[in-house]
Amino acid sequence: MSWWLDSYSGAVIIVEEYDPAWPERFQALRDEYEAAMAAAGVPVVAIEHVGSTSVPGLAAKPVIDCDIIVREAHVAAASEVLVSLGFVPLGELGIPQRWAFREPTRLSGTNTYVIVDGCLSLRNHLALRELLRSDAALREEYSAVKRQAGARAADIDEYGRLKTGMVQKILAAAGLTDAERASIAGNQVPSHADLPR
């Protein structure tokens, strides 16, 4: 989520209908990241389009979420490549083994993460995406929850809280255990207001 975007502070969260241009925006990011990682000799397991814009038919904030998946030994090197592209490192932000970055202006409307292959944070992203791609009823229900949350939330923090119950329902349907879902729910994500600008 775009926890650090100033445009979300104190404003209604914009949730749009699915835009078929979103995968193209992701592909441009993937191409840039793949080329930069390859040029720096950083091995990448995969670069995945995650979040709501990765699910055809799902309403979403128009922000492209991208996971650069690496083995744990390559997190620092992958992060350095992103810094060389103009990103500002923000750390894990309360989500273990997933490092967030503030994007450069030229890539506004994107969230890019370096994430450890196989970790719970990655499994969370992929489980949500895969189940919502395959289950039309859940996809419609989640779209409705997101629209309502966007209209009611005073800020991005409240928007996230208003979706929590539905996200937990999706993760349960995707097969994550009670312990895994409790771990995800227990992540100590800082408030948007507490993040560096």
N, C-alpha and C positions, 0 to 999 in steps of 0.2 A: 504494500500500500504506500501511497505517497504521504508518509507521515511528516515530511519536512517542507511540503510545498506551501508557500505563503498564501496562495490563492484559496486554500481550503480553510484558512483561519477565519472563524466567525461568519462563514457563508454557507448557504445551502450547498450540499454536495451534489454535483451534477452526475446523474446516472443516465446514460444514453442507451438507445436501442443498439443492438449489435451492428457493427460497421464492417462490411467485407474488406475494407482497406486495412484493418488492423493486422492481419497476417502479413501483408506486404510491408508494413512498418516494422514488424518483428524481423522479417527476412533481411531488411536493410541493416538492422542492428546486428543480427547474427553474422552477416557477411563482414561487417566492420570488425567485430570482436574476434571472429575466426582469423582474419588476416593479421590483426595486431598480435594475438596470442602466438600464432605461427611464426611471425617475424621475430618475436622475443624468445622463441623456443620453449614456450610454456605448453605442456601437454594438457589438453582439455578432454574430458570424458564426453561431454555433450553441451550444447547450448539449447535451452528449452524455453519456449513461449509458455508462460504460466499465468495464473490469475484469470480474471473473468474475460479479458479480451481474447484469451486463447480458446474460448468455448463458443463455437458458432451458435447464434440464436440467443445468447445470454446477454441481458442488459448489463452495462458496466460503466464505471468511470472510464473516460477515454485515455487511459494510461497503460502503456505497454509494459508488462512485467517480464523480465528476462533473467533466467538463472544460468549462470556460467558454472557448470559442474566440473569440479576438479577433485583429485585426490588430496587428502589433508596436507601432504607435503608440499603441494603447489599453490596453496592459498596465498601466501605472501607474494609469490611471483606474479600470479594472476592479478592480484590487487595492484601491484606496481604498474602493470600494463594499463589498467583502468586509470590510474593516477596520471600516467603519461598521455592519456586521451582527454584529460581535463576533469576527471571525476575527483570528488573530495571524499575521502574515506570517513564513514560514520561509525564503524565498528559493528558489533553484532546486534545492537539495539534490543537486547533482551531475548533474541532468538538464537539458540545455540547452533553453531556451525554454519551460520548464514551471515555474511558480511554485506552491509548496505553501503551505498555511495550516493552522494548528491550529484546529480547529473549536470554536465555543462549546459549552458543556455541553448546551444545548438541541438541538444537532445532533450529539450523540455518535453514533458508528457511521457517520460519513460522512467521506469525503476529497474536498476540493474543490480544483481546480487552475485557474489561469489559464494558458492555453496558446496559443502563436502558431499561427495558421492555416497549415497546410501543412508545419509543421516535422516532423522525424523522430520526435520524441517523440509527437506526435499520430498520425502514420501508424502507429507501433508500436501505440498503443492501439486504433485503429480496425481495423487488420489482424488483430490477435488476436481482437477481438470478432466481426468478420464471418466469419472462417474457422471459428471455434468454433461460431458459430450455424449454419453450413451443413454442417459435417463431423461427423457423429455419432461416427465412430470416434475421431477426434482428441479430441473433447469427452470421451468416456469415458476415453480414455487420460490426458488431463490431469486429470480428476477423480480418478483413481486416484493419480496422482503427488502431487496436492495433499493427499489424505487421508494418504498415507504421510509426506509432508513435515511435515504438521501434527502427526502422532503422534510423529515423531522429533525435530523441531527443539526446541532449548533456548530459542530466542528468534526474533523476527521476522527478524533478519538471516540466521540459519541457514535458516529457512523459505524465504527468497528464494533463497539459494544452492542449496538442494536442488531447486528448480524450474527452475533456469537452463537445463539441457540440454533440457528439454521445451519451454520457451518459445522457445529457439533453433530447435528443430525446427518449431514452429508458424509462426514468422516466416519460415523458409525456405519452408515450404509455401505461405505467403501471398504469396510473391514478393519479399520484401525481399532485396536483394543481399547478398553476403558482406561488402562494406564497410559497408553499413548495419547489418547484424547485429553486426559487430565494434564499430562505434561504440556501439551500444546496450549490448553486453556490457562495454564499456570505461568506461561512466559511473561516476564516482567518487562513489557514493552514500554519505553518512556513516553510520556505525553508529548504531543506535537509541540506544545509550548516550551518544553524543556530541551528541545534539540537545538544544536547550533545552526545558525542561519548562514 
